[in-house]
Amino acid sequence: MTKATLILDDGSIFEGTSFGAEKDVAGEVVFNTAMTGYPESLTDPSYAGQLMALTYPLVGNYGVPPFSTEKNGIPSFMESAKIHADVIIVSDYSEDFSHWNAVESLGDWLKREGVPGITGIDTRALTKKLREHGVMMGKLIIGEVEEGKQPAAGNYEEINYVDRVSCKEVLTYGESQGEAKKRVVLVDCGVKANIIRCLLKRNVTVIRVPWNYDFNGMDYDGLFISNGPGDPDTCDAAVQNIRKALQGDKPICGICMGNQLLAKAGGASIYKLKYGHRSHNQPVRMVGTEKCFVTSQNHGYAVDNDTLGDDWEPLFINMNDGTNEGIRHKTKPFFSAQFHPEACSGPTDTEFIFDRFVALL
């Protein structure tokens, strides 16, 4: 294996070996505490522009499933059509894999898609560094580190990653002849495939539109705003379109980035979290109840509860740090979740969010 070096913005150096594509990459270094689900995480568009460190030490032992698509064009086992994370960082990469649905190793998949991977570093020390300092920019250098030949770290907040990962044309799923289905406009900010699967499972037609598409003149019964990568402040076009929709009474639901964009359209502010929430086990409580749920999350920004307008209130609160995990309108059928109710690979405790949305249509 070729030598690989991770250099953080604060000068910290972590040396390991390469097991993916051999190219230098720079981006925002984040950590994910999930124990499983690396095929889903790597193909989640929300990781665009990020170097993803997995805290669970052994990675790759169950290989990678085949990339196949259903009749409707949605991937069978992945969250999108390709890997979106810029790098995967692990402690102990397992070259040997065993799983009934595996067709190749994680390393072979990374090489085929041109994505670097680094193994053999102390991911515990890296995670402690990110928890203390907060997420920071970093560079992965393959081979010997040469001054003057390193990629520029750049600034994560300055890039509109949503525009990079959103669809470029209107796509329709679940349309059938002779059956009058409810029509849901899905604003694609970097949508995970399982959001579309969860909506189709509830027998609606999904019209997927680009993030900056003005859908207000379309014929639809409800609006759904997806997850996505990057800084929500780069998505003003989406906010303006959502703000128009708020003038009406058609049901609106948002997930992750969708929660933040809905809040911004309602007049609230967003701020960046120190190191974000990226895991399968974030506890949230439904406001006004003692109901708590275990949730999957992947976000680096949060809604400022103190800036919510008089017509809005928090719907969920994070039990670890008290941050916002969803909002709702006090009189209209508008609500959202910062976590992932469609969580793939789990948990599925909060999939009822889709039932509530469809019931409102």
RANORRA-V174093 format. One line per field, one symbol per residue. ss: DSSP state (~ for helix, > for strand, _ for the rest). phi: phi as a letter, one per 30 degrees, with the letter a starting at -180 (. if undefined). burial: + if it has 16 or more other C-alpha atoms within 10 Angstrom, else -. A space follows every 10 residues. Layout:
# RANORRA-V174093
ss=???
phi=???
burial=???
This chain:
# RANORRA-V174093
ss=__>>>>>>__ __>>>>>>__ ____>>>>>> >>_____~~~ ~~__~~~>_> >>>>___>>_ ___>>___>_ ____>_____ ____>_>>>_ _>>_______ _>>>_~~~~~ ~~~__>>>>_ __~~~~~~~~ ~~~__>>>>> >>________ _____~~~__ ~~~~~_____ >>>_______ __>>>>>>__ __~~~~~~~~ ____>>>>>> __________ _>>>>_____ _~~~_~~~~~ ~~~~~_____ >>>>>_~~~~ ~~~~~____> >>>>>>>>>> >>>>>>____ _>>>>>>>>> >>>_~~~___ _>>>_>>>__ ___>__>>>_ ___>>>>__> __________ _~~~~~~~~~ _
phi=.ddbbccddd jdbbcabdbb dcbdbbldcb bbcddbjddd ddcdedceib ccccdddcbj dcibdddbbd ddidedbcca dadcddaccb dbdcddbaad cdbaddddde ddcicdbbbi cddddddddd ddcjebdabc cciddcdicc dddibeddcd deddcddcbd bbbidbdicd cdccdcddck ddedddeddd dciccccdbe ecddddddcb cacbcddlci ddddcddddd dddddddcbd ebbbbheddd ddddddjdcc bdddbibbac bddbcdeibc dcbcbcbaac bbddedcddd dbadcbbddd biddblbbdd bcdcaabddc ddebcidcec ddeddddddd d
burial=--++++++-- ---+++++++ ++-+++++++ ++-+-+-+++ ++++++++++ +++++++-++ +++++----- ---+++++++ +-++++++++ ++++--+--- --++++++++ ---+++++++ ++++-++-++ ----++++++ +++------- --+--+---+ +++-+++--- -++++----- -+++++++++ ++++++++++ ---+++++++ +++++----+ ++++++++++ +++++--+++ +++-++---+ ++++++++++ ++++++-+++ ----++++++ +++++++--- -+++++++++ +++++--+-- -+++++++-- --+++++++- -+++++++++ ++++++++++ --++--++-- +
